[in-house]
Structure formats: structure tokens, C-alpha cells
Amino acid sequence: MPIVLICLMLVYAGLGTFSWLQHKKHNNKSYPLKTELLILSGALLVHGAALMFPVLQDRVLITGFGYSLSLIVWLMLMMYCLGSFFYCLRGVQLLLYPCAALTLLLGFLFPGDFTGRQIVDLLPLSHIASSLLAYGLFGIVTLFAILILLINRNLHKRRFSALVSFLPPLLSLEKLMFQGIWAGFILLTYSVISGTFFAEAVFGKPMTFTHKTIFSIISWLIYGALLLKHSMTAWRGKKAAVWTIIGFVSLIFAYIGSKFVLEIILHRIG
């Protein structure tokens, strides 16, 4: 597993370097997207097999910090790979690959508790699946928001860099961002409802208002308010992108942040 993670980090870092060098050429039509996706598909097959092996071997769901990070990275990359066949996602890879490599490095350095959990009911499984899918979607959406901020910054300064010319039009990015928020919000809604009102069936104990629950609800409220304001006033632009990023930060505190504190910091202090 560690050797596979190191190889995957190198592949994702290599793809990131490849993408950055290509976007510098100022010729978007010649970008070898098929080559990139072919390499990425091979890496995703290996990555997915590495994730599934301990699950199939022990027939449990792994919930450790490092494993969770690796799984979320895999979901984000898979969504980008599949989405590239239907949407123009050019530019997302400039941020996605470096983030994937750095996140895998973080999970490698701080693996946390590599423990499994027996799943005997469909409700806990659906709760975990919807939560992870929501994380992956909102992760991609956050990258859209960062790109929107970069474009706005360049337009405000009336400076058209190689990055801006490489990216899709601003309106297209904003449309993709809100479509992603809608899909992620539906998944997050199910996750919040199942984790809050059916806590005993999901977690085996009654619901308590922990920091995880509070931050999950805060992120749900942020994304819900974003969608409501956008549908009522066609709100978009810099402020919408900033609040999208804030929503994801709150979501990080709800799950990944709490795992890091519980499995890494407190474990070392103890």
C-alpha cells in the first residue's frame, strides 16, 4: 500500500506538471486531453484497486484518516475524468492534480487509525456513501470557485494571462459551479438527515450535537442559502465563489478535520 501511494503521488504530480506546461503554450486546441485522461484512467484503476483490496479482504469499511483522504481524492479525480467527456473542465486539472498529490502525501504521513467497521444495514452504508460523494463533488466545486476568483482578479486588473486564456469562459465555470452545488447539496441533505434523525441506526447511538454535526449543518445552510439566492436573484460572481469555498471549509472541519484531531493530534498527545 505505501509503495502504491508513492507511485500514485508521482503520477498525479507528473500529470499536474504536464498540464501546467501545456497551458503555457497558449494553444488550447492542441491540448492532449485524450492522452491525459488515458494516463489518469490507468492511475484511477490502480488507485481504486488499492482502496478496495482491504475492504474486500476483511469485508469491512475503512474509516481511518489517511484512507478517507485517499478515497475522497479518488472520487474527485474520477468525477473529473468522467465529467471531461460531457463538459469542458479545462483548467480544473491545474489545481486538481497538485491537490491530489499533496493530499495523498498528507494521508501517507498521517495515516491515522487503519480500522474497519462492519456494516450490517443499508442505512449506514448509504449515509457514508452520500457523505463521501458530497465531499468529492464539493471538492471539485471549490476548485471551480478558486478558478472563478482567479479569472475575476485578472479581469479586474485587465490582465489576460496564459491561465485565463486556457480556462473556459467565466459564465461556463459559474454554471458548472452551481450545477455541482445542486448535486452536492442533495447528497449532503440526505447525509445530514440520516446522520441527525437516524443517528442510532447509522452510528449505533443516539444523536448528540458534536462539532461534526454542527459544522455539517453549517455547511448545509451555507450551500442552501447560496442556491436559494442564486435561484431568486441570479446571484453569482466573486462573493458566491467565496461563500462556496467557506462552505467547503466548514465541511472539512465536520469530517476530515475531526478525524485529524481525534486520530493524529489527540492520539499523539495521549
C-alpha positions in Angstrom: 0.0 0.0 0.0 2.7 2.6 0.8 4.6 1.9 -2.4 1.3 2.2 -4.4 0.6 5.5 -2.7 4.0 6.9 -3.5 3.7 5.8 -7.2 0.2 7.4 -7.4 1.6 10.6 -5.9 4.3 10.7 -8.5 1.8 10.1 -11.3 -0.6 12.8 -10.1 2.3 15.2 -9.6 3.5 14.3 -13.1 0.1 14.9 -14.6 -0.1 18.3 -12.8 3.3 19.3 -14.2 2.3 18.1 -17.7 -0.9 20.2 -17.5 0.9 23.3 -16.4 3.5 23.0 -19.2 0.7 22.5 -21.8 -1.3 25.5 -20.7 1.7 27.7 -21.1 1.7 27.1 -24.9 -1.4 29.4 -25.4 -2.9 26.9 -27.8 -5.9 25.3 -26.2 -6.9 23.3 -29.3 -3.7 21.3 -29.2 -4.1 20.3 -25.6 -3.7 16.4 -25.5 -6.8 15.8 -23.3 -7.2 12.2 -24.5 -3.6 11.4 -23.5 -4.1 12.9 -20.1 -7.4 11.1 -19.5 -5.8 7.8 -20.7 -3.0 8.1 -18.1 -5.4 9.2 -15.4 -7.7 6.3 -16.1 -4.9 3.8 -15.6 -3.9 5.6 -12.3 -7.5 5.5 -11.1 -7.8 1.8 -11.8 -4.7 1.1 -9.6 -5.9 3.7 -7.0 -9.4 2.1 -6.9 -8.0 -1.4 -6.6 -5.7 -0.3 -3.7 -8.7 1.2 -1.9 -11.0 -1.8 -2.5 -8.4 -4.5 -1.6 -8.6 -4.2 2.3 -12.4 -3.7 2.1 -12.9 -6.9 0.1 -10.3 -8.8 2.1 -11.7 -8.0 5.5 -15.3 -7.2 4.4 -15.4 -4.0 6.4 -15.5 -0.3 5.6 -12.2 1.5 6.4 -12.7 4.8 8.2 -9.1 6.0 9.0 -7.9 9.5 8.3 -5.4 8.6 5.6 -7.7 6.1 3.9 -10.6 8.7 3.9 -8.4 11.3 2.3 -7.2 8.8 -0.4 -10.9 7.8 -1.1 -12.0 11.4 -1.4 -9.1 12.2 -3.8 -10.1 9.1 -5.9 -13.7 10.3 -6.1 -12.7 13.8 -7.1 -10.4 12.5 -9.8 -13.0 10.1 -11.0 -15.6 12.8 -11.3 -13.2 15.0 -13.3 -12.3 12.1 -15.6 -15.9 11.2 -16.3 -17.1 14.8 -16.4 -14.5 15.6 -19.0 -16.4 13.6 -21.6 -19.5 15.8 -21.1 -18.3 19.2 -20.0 -15.4 21.5 -20.7 -13.4 21.2 -17.5 -10.2 22.6 -18.9 -8.2 24.3 -16.2 -9.5 22.2 -13.2 -6.6 19.8 -13.6 -4.2 22.6 -12.9 -5.4 22.7 -9.3 -6.8 19.1 -9.0 -3.6 17.2 -9.6 -1.4 19.2 -7.2 -4.1 19.0 -4.6 -4.4 15.2 -5.2 -0.7 14.6 -4.8 -0.4 16.8 -1.7 -3.5 15.2 -0.1 -2.1 11.7 -0.7 1.2 12.8 0.8 -0.7 14.1 3.9 -2.6 10.8 4.2 0.7 8.9 3.8 2.5 10.9 6.5 -0.5 10.8 8.9 -2.4 7.6 8.2 -4.4 7.6 11.4 -6.2 4.5 12.6 -6.5 2.0 9.8 -9.5 0.4 11.3 -12.6 -1.2 9.7 -16.2 -1.2 10.6 -18.7 -4.0 10.0 -21.7 -2.8 8.0 -24.8 -4.9 8.6 -27.5 -2.4 7.5 -28.1 -0.4 4.3 -28.7 2.9 6.1 -25.2 3.3 7.5 -23.7 2.4 4.1 -25.9 4.9 2.2 -25.1 7.6 4.8 -21.3 7.0 4.3 -21.6 6.8 0.5 -23.7 10.0 0.2 -21.2 11.8 2.6 -18.2 10.8 0.5 -19.8 11.6 -2.8 -20.8 15.0 -1.4 -17.2 15.6 -0.4 -16.0 14.7 -3.8 -18.5 17.0 -5.6 -17.9 19.9 -3.3 -14.2 19.5 -3.6 -14.5 19.9 -7.4 -16.9 22.8 -7.0 -14.4 24.5 -4.7 -11.8 24.3 -7.4 -14.3 25.9 -9.8 -14.7 28.7 -7.2 -11.0 29.2 -7.0 -10.7 29.4 -10.8 -13.6 31.9 -10.8 -11.7 34.1 -8.3 -8.6 33.9 -10.4 -10.4 35.0 -13.6 -12.2 37.8 -11.7 -8.9 39.0 -10.4 -7.3 39.1 -13.8 -10.3 40.8 -15.4 -10.3 43.4 -12.7 -6.7 44.2 -13.4 -7.4 44.0 -17.2 -4.6 41.4 -17.5 -5.1 38.4 -19.7 -2.6 35.8 -18.6 -1.9 32.3 -20.1 -4.1 30.9 -17.3 -7.1 32.9 -18.2 -6.9 32.1 -21.9 -6.6 28.4 -21.0 -9.7 28.4 -18.8 -13.3 28.0 -20.0 -15.4 31.3 -20.1 -16.3 32.7 -16.7 -20.1 32.1 -17.2 -19.5 28.5 -18.1 -17.4 28.0 -14.9 -20.1 29.6 -12.8 -22.8 27.5 -14.4 -20.8 24.3 -13.6 -20.2 25.5 -10.1 -23.9 25.9 -9.3 -24.8 22.6 -11.0 -22.2 20.9 -8.8 -23.5 22.7 -5.7 -27.1 21.4 -6.5 -25.9 17.8 -6.9 -23.7 18.0 -3.8 -26.5 19.7 -1.8 -28.9 16.9 -2.5 -26.3 14.3 -1.3 -25.4 16.4 1.7 -29.1 16.8 2.6 -29.5 13.1 2.8 -26.3 12.7 4.8 -27.4 15.4 7.3 -30.9 13.9 7.7 -29.7 10.3 8.1 -26.9 11.3 10.5 -29.2 13.5 12.6 -32.6 11.9 12.7 -31.5 8.3 12.3 -28.3 8.5 14.3 -28.9 5.4 16.3 -29.4 3.3 13.2 -26.4 4.8 11.5 -23.9 5.2 14.4 -25.4 2.8 16.9 -26.0 5.6 19.5 -28.5 8.5 19.9 -27.8 11.7 18.1 -25.7 14.3 20.0 -24.7 17.8 18.9 -21.0 17.3 18.4 -18.8 19.6 16.4 -19.2 17.2 13.4 -22.9 17.7 13.5 -22.7 21.4 13.9 -20.2 22.0 11.1 -22.2 19.7 8.8 -25.4 21.7 9.4 -23.5 25.0 9.0 -22.1 23.9 5.6 -25.6 22.6 4.6 -27.1 26.1 5.5 -24.3 27.9 3.5 -24.9 25.8 0.4 -28.7 26.0 0.7 -28.5 29.8 1.1 -26.2 30.0 -2.0 -28.7 28.1 -4.1 -31.7 30.0 -2.8 -30.1 33.4 -3.5 -28.9 32.3 -6.9 -32.3 31.0 -7.9 -34.1 34.1 -6.7 -31.6 36.8 -7.9 -29.3 35.0 -10.3 -26.5 35.8 -7.8 -23.0 34.9 -8.9 -19.5 36.3 -9.1 -16.8 36.8 -6.6 -19.0 36.7 -3.4 -20.7 33.5 -4.5 -17.3 31.8 -5.1 -16.0 32.9 -1.7 -19.1 31.5 0.1 -18.7 28.3 -1.9 -15.1 28.0 -0.5 -16.3 28.8 3.0 -18.9 26.1 2.8 -16.3 23.5 1.9 -14.0 24.6 4.7 -16.9 24.1 7.1 -17.4 20.6 5.6 -13.7 19.8 6.0 -14.0 20.7 9.7 -17.0 18.5 10.1 -15.3 15.2 9.0 -11.7 15.3 7.9 -10.8 17.9 10.4 -12.3 16.0 13.3 -10.6 12.8 12.2 -7.3 14.5 12.0 -7.7 15.9 15.6 -9.0 12.6 17.0 -6.7 10.2 15.2 -3.5 12.2 14.8 -3.2 15.1 17.4 -5.0 13.6 20.4 -3.6 10.1 19.7 0.0 11.6 19.9 -0.8 13.7 22.9 -2.2 10.6 24.7 
